[in-house]
Amino acid sequence: MAVSERDRSYFRRIGEWKASLPAAAPPPPRSFDQVCEAMVRIQWGLSPPPTHGDDAAAVTRLTEFRDRLLELEARGSGKRNAKRR
């Protein structure tokens, strides 16, 4: 099946339109050091990891971790100058 010039034009316009949109979120960290930095920032100040069988502590820690992720997302987690707690 041949691709028509009309098809090429249509998809070219879609690509140009998408390229003109602002980024929805910063790109995720790519290097090992960037991932470690993000994890340290998220885990800093969390309660200690639960011991075996401590479900209440595990739920508390996971809730804290989720709240940190949401907070970082709201602030723009990819920014290097994001405040540390």
PAVOKE-60441 format. One line per 4 residues: number of its first residue (from 1); their letters; for each residue x, y, z of N, C-alpha, C, CB. Coordinates in nm, 4 decimals. Each point is the difference from the previous one (the first is absolute). Glycine has a CB too. Layout:
NUM = A = X/Y/Z/X/Y/Z/X/Y/Z/X/Y/Z ~ ...
***
This chain:
1 = MAVS = 0.0840/-0.1175/0.0000/-0.0840/0.1175/0.0000/0.0884/0.1237/0.0000/-0.1839/-0.1238/0.1211 ~ 0.1583/0.2119/-0.2096/0.0784/0.1223/-0.0136/-0.0521/0.1059/0.0973/0.0470/-0.0534/-0.2430 ~ 0.0439/0.1343/0.2920/-0.0362/0.1103/0.0883/-0.0136/0.1251/-0.0854/0.1196/-0.1051/0.1994 ~ -0.2340/0.1691/-0.1877/-0.0250/0.1181/-0.0835/0.0626/0.1247/0.0624/-0.2143/-0.1036/-0.0823
5 = ERDR = 0.2282/0.2054/0.0038/0.0508/0.1281/0.0504/-0.0974/0.0588/0.1016/0.1204/0.0409/-0.2179 ~ -0.2476/-0.0670/0.1994/-0.1009/0.0464/0.0957/0.0248/-0.0626/0.1374/-0.1678/0.0282/-0.1875 ~ 0.1974/-0.1583/0.1912/0.0300/-0.0684/0.1264/0.1256/0.0570/0.0645/-0.1088/-0.2079/-0.0877 ~ 0.2115/0.2267/0.0077/0.1253/0.0560/0.0530/-0.0234/0.1385/0.0598/0.1304/-0.1307/-0.1708
9 = SYFR = -0.2058/0.2123/0.0997/-0.0301/0.1348/0.0475/-0.0782/-0.0048/0.1312/-0.0010/0.0826/-0.2374 ~ -0.0966/-0.1712/0.2438/-0.0821/-0.0137/0.1208/0.0869/-0.0357/0.1214/-0.1960/-0.0720/-0.1425 ~ 0.2799/-0.0291/0.1284/0.0814/-0.0431/0.1133/0.1112/0.0995/0.0313/-0.0515/-0.2363/-0.0590 ~ 0.1003/0.3073/-0.0401/0.0993/0.1043/0.0236/-0.0614/0.1104/0.0866/0.1136/-0.0523/-0.2211
13 = RIGE = -0.2399/0.0910/0.1890/-0.0680/0.1031/0.0795/-0.0234/-0.0472/0.1432/-0.1105/0.0852/-0.2083 ~ 0.0757/-0.2112/0.2257/-0.0179/-0.0534/0.1358/0.1325/0.0064/0.0756/-0.1858/-0.1528/-0.0799 ~ 0.2954/0.1138/0.0147/0.1314/0.0051/0.0643/0.0397/0.1418/0.0373/0.0655/-0.2020/-0.1283 ~ -0.0912/0.2977/0.0409/0.0319/0.1397/0.0293/-0.0848/0.0518/0.1155/0.0636/0.0356/-0.2399
17 = WKAS = -0.1909/-0.0744/0.2400/-0.0885/0.0417/0.1084/0.0477/-0.0568/0.1337/-0.1921/0.0122/-0.1620 ~ 0.2250/-0.1408/0.1646/0.0479/-0.0614/0.1244/0.1306/0.0632/0.0463/-0.1117/-0.2140/-0.0650 ~ 0.2000/0.2469/-0.0283/0.1274/0.0623/0.0362/-0.0206/0.1400/0.0573/0.1129/-0.1333/-0.1790 ~ -0.2227/0.1989/0.1421/-0.0245/0.1358/0.0495/-0.0600/0.0014/0.1409/-0.0327/0.0722/-0.2363
21 = LPAA = -0.0174/-0.1860/0.2837/-0.0606/-0.0066/0.1323/0.1069/0.0037/0.1089/-0.1921/-0.1304/-0.0954 ~ 0.1624/0.1935/0.2093/0.0965/-0.0037/0.1105/0.0080/-0.1412/0.0582/-0.0471/0.2429/0.0523 ~ 0.1604/-0.2742/0.0025/0.0180/-0.1321/0.0609/-0.0935/-0.0140/0.1193/0.2410/-0.0077/-0.0758 ~ -0.3048/-0.1075/0.0892/-0.0918/-0.0239/0.1112/0.0759/-0.0177/0.1308/-0.1623/-0.1054/-0.1585
25 = APPP = 0.2809/0.0535/0.1501/0.0801/-0.0254/0.1191/0.1463/-0.0024/-0.0419/-0.1878/-0.1318/0.1116 ~ 0.2764/0.1580/-0.0178/0.1407/-0.0078/-0.0355/0.0372/-0.1439/-0.0330/0.0510/0.1980/0.1470 ~ 0.0530/-0.2171/-0.2251/0.0401/-0.1368/-0.0322/0.0458/-0.0732/0.1261/0.0667/0.0732/-0.2320 ~ -0.0857/-0.2034/0.2363/0.0432/-0.0753/0.1183/0.1515/-0.0021/0.0101/-0.2060/-0.1414/-0.0144
29 = PRSF = 0.2590/0.1155/0.1343/0.1454/-0.0091/0.0138/0.0530/-0.1138/-0.0856/-0.0128/0.0935/0.2332 ~ 0.1297/-0.0740/-0.2898/0.0538/-0.0981/-0.0934/0.1221/-0.0734/0.0547/-0.0864/0.1410/-0.1841 ~ 0.1719/-0.0718/0.2560/0.1221/-0.0656/0.0470/-0.0239/-0.0627/0.1373/0.1415/0.1635/-0.1311 ~ -0.0541/-0.2542/0.1683/-0.0090/-0.0642/0.1312/0.0084/0.1039/0.1109/0.1028/-0.2088/-0.0941
33 = DQVC = -0.0132/0.3070/0.0797/0.0148/0.1048/0.1013/-0.1269/0.0838/0.0134/0.2452/0.0065/-0.0478 ~ -0.3113/0.0232/-0.0654/-0.1235/0.0775/0.0052/-0.1109/-0.0787/0.0687/0.0673/0.1192/-0.2097 ~ -0.0755/-0.2491/0.1833/-0.1009/-0.0839/0.0650/0.0277/-0.0070/0.1499/-0.0293/-0.1355/-0.2117 ~ 0.1548/0.1175/0.2496/0.0358/-0.0048/0.1432/-0.0341/0.1317/0.0689/0.1847/-0.1629/-0.0515
37 = EAMV = -0.1556/0.2739/-0.0141/-0.0302/0.1311/0.0577/-0.1507/0.0156/0.0233/0.2024/0.0971/-0.1155 ~ -0.2818/-0.1390/0.0189/-0.1460/0.0086/0.0150/-0.0476/-0.0892/0.1139/-0.0230/0.0495/-0.2453 ~ 0.0766/-0.1699/0.2564/-0.0415/-0.0915/0.1063/0.0397/0.0522/0.1377/0.0209/-0.1903/-0.1603 ~ 0.0976/0.2478/0.1706/0.0440/0.0565/0.1281/-0.0924/0.1146/0.0390/0.2401/-0.0655/-0.0473
41 = RIQW = -0.2744/0.1502/-0.0503/-0.0882/0.1132/0.0263/-0.1365/-0.0485/0.0472/0.1215/0.1356/-0.1727 ~ -0.1724/-0.2429/0.1122/-0.1311/-0.0527/0.0371/0.0044/-0.0659/0.1371/-0.0533/-0.0341/-0.2419 ~ 0.1571/-0.0445/0.2695/0.0039/-0.0802/0.1220/0.0526/0.0769/0.1209/0.0322/-0.1986/-0.1432 ~ 0.0247/0.3152/0.1221/0.0552/0.0760/0.1114/-0.1104/0.0332/0.0986/0.1793/0.0956/-0.1481
45 = GLSP = -0.1644/-0.1365/0.2697/-0.0969/0.0309/0.1036/-0.1158/-0.0966/0.0121/0.0627/0.2295/-0.0353 ~ -0.0668/-0.3332/-0.0475/-0.1069/-0.0990/0.0146/0.0205/-0.0790/0.1285/-0.0249/-0.0164/-0.2507 ~ -0.0818/-0.0420/0.2982/0.0117/-0.0856/0.1177/0.0876/-0.1203/-0.0358/-0.2286/0.0742/0.0866 ~ 0.2875/-0.1402/0.0145/0.0861/-0.1148/-0.0299/-0.0788/-0.1136/-0.0665/0.1456/0.0627/0.1952
49 = PPTH = -0.0764/-0.1431/-0.2764/-0.0700/-0.1125/-0.0639/-0.0601/-0.0927/0.1048/0.1560/0.0138/-0.1964 ~ -0.2718/-0.0718/0.1690/-0.0645/-0.0877/0.0986/0.0750/-0.1312/0.0154/-0.2196/0.1035/-0.0554 ~ 0.2056/-0.1604/0.1736/0.0573/-0.1322/0.0232/-0.0983/-0.1044/-0.0515/0.1303/0.0818/0.2031 ~ -0.0914/-0.2057/-0.2046/-0.0849/-0.1066/-0.0524/-0.1335/-0.0053/0.0734/0.2047/-0.1294/-0.0626
53 = GDDA = -0.3129/0.1247/-0.0153/-0.1326/-0.0174/0.0566/-0.0632/0.1253/0.0570/0.0692/-0.2262/0.0476 ~ -0.0042/0.3422/-0.0612/-0.0545/0.1239/0.0545/-0.0789/0.0718/-0.1093/0.1922/0.0195/0.1653 ~ -0.3162/-0.0632/-0.1879/-0.0814/0.0526/-0.1093/-0.0357/0.1465/0.0182/-0.0903/-0.2272/-0.0316 ~ 0.0614/0.2691/0.1526/-0.0384/0.1394/0.0239/0.1163/0.0936/-0.0351/-0.1595/-0.0733/0.1831
57 = AAVT = 0.2804/0.0353/-0.1440/0.1178/0.0826/-0.0314/0.0261/0.0013/-0.1500/0.0987/-0.0533/0.2249 ~ -0.1213/-0.0592/-0.2918/0.0204/-0.0065/-0.1443/-0.0983/0.0913/-0.0721/0.0834/-0.2357/0.0220 ~ -0.2085/0.2356/0.0198/-0.1004/0.0866/-0.0613/0.0352/0.1464/0.0231/-0.1753/-0.1774/0.0329 ~ 0.2185/0.2099/0.0883/0.0391/0.1376/0.0311/0.1146/0.0446/-0.0883/-0.0753/-0.0314/0.2356
61 = RLTE = 0.1770/-0.0532/-0.2496/0.1164/0.0360/-0.0813/-0.0377/0.0145/-0.1478/0.1484/-0.1200/0.1637 ~ -0.2291/0.0288/-0.2157/-0.0414/0.0094/-0.1400/-0.0851/0.1246/-0.0245/0.0072/-0.2501/-0.0164 ~ -0.0894/0.2858/0.1136/-0.0808/0.1219/-0.0121/0.0901/0.1224/-0.0012/-0.1925/-0.1124/0.1164 ~ 0.2927/0.1155/-0.0286/0.0955/0.1115/0.0011/0.0735/0.0076/-0.1338/0.0280/-0.0234/0.2504
65 = FRDR = 0.0144/-0.0912/-0.3013/0.0734/-0.0043/-0.1269/-0.0883/0.0527/-0.1136/0.1360/-0.1975/0.0825 ~ -0.2623/0.1539/-0.0877/-0.0930/0.0476/-0.1028/-0.0194/0.1511/0.0102/-0.1164/-0.2228/0.0024 ~ 0.1021/0.2730/0.1206/-0.0188/0.1440/0.0193/0.1215/0.0782/-0.0478/-0.1491/-0.0472/0.1950 ~ 0.2695/-0.0071/-0.1704/0.1223/0.0662/-0.0486/0.0038/0.0034/-0.1522/0.1215/-0.0751/0.2059
69 = LLEL = -0.1579/-0.0358/-0.2684/-0.0025/-0.0035/-0.1473/-0.0979/0.1034/-0.0549/0.0596/-0.2446/0.0044 ~ -0.1772/0.2525/0.0540/-0.0997/0.0965/-0.0455/0.0481/0.1430/0.0220/-0.1810/-0.1655/0.0504 ~ 0.2479/0.1881/0.0622/0.0534/0.1333/0.0293/0.1077/0.0387/-0.1015/-0.0501/-0.0338/0.2445 ~ 0.1404/-0.0594/-0.2740/0.1048/0.0282/-0.0978/-0.0595/0.0236/-0.1379/0.1603/-0.1385/0.1326
73 = EARG = -0.2626/0.0621/-0.1680/-0.0637/0.0175/-0.1303/-0.0648/0.1376/-0.0091/-0.0399/-0.2479/-0.0154 ~ -0.0236/0.2899/0.1235/-0.0659/0.1306/0.0003/0.1011/0.1137/-0.0118/-0.1842/-0.0965/0.1389 ~ 0.3025/0.0787/-0.0806/0.1040/0.1031/-0.0061/0.0799/-0.0058/-0.1277/0.0129/-0.0070/0.2447 ~ -0.0172/-0.1052/-0.3149/0.0844/-0.0180/-0.1176/0.1244/-0.0762/0.0406/-0.0872/0.2125/-0.1049
77 = SGKR = 0.0766/-0.3427/0.1143/0.1056/-0.0846/0.0564/0.1290/0.0034/-0.0785/-0.1764/-0.1441/0.0872 ~ 0.1741/0.1840/-0.2133/0.1220/-0.0010/-0.0792/0.0868/0.1214/0.0192/-0.1203/-0.1339/-0.1615 ~ 0.0722/0.2307/0.2392/0.0776/0.1220/0.0173/0.1145/-0.0239/0.0964/-0.2032/0.1382/-0.0465 ~ 0.3201/-0.0923/0.0101/0.1176/-0.0187/0.0845/-0.0058/0.0884/0.1235/0.1327/-0.0594/-0.2023
81 = NAKR = -0.2061/0.1702/0.1957/-0.0026/0.0918/0.1125/-0.1209/-0.0216/0.0904/0.1224/0.1633/-0.1403 ~ -0.1854/-0.2805/0.1300/-0.1141/-0.0299/0.0860/0.0452/-0.0025/0.1454/-0.1104/-0.1325/-0.1847 ~ 0.0287/0.1879/0.2737/0.0372/0.0060/0.1419/0.0088/-0.1392/0.0581/-0.1097/0.2232/0.0216 ~ 0.2039/-0.2392/0.0652/0.0073/-0.1242/0.0781/-0.0635/0.0271/0.1332/0.2109/-0.0778/-0.1161
85 = R = -0.2732/-0.0243/0.1710/-0.0637/0.0153/0.1301/0.1017/0.0026/0.1090/-0.2007/-0.1130/-0.0840
***
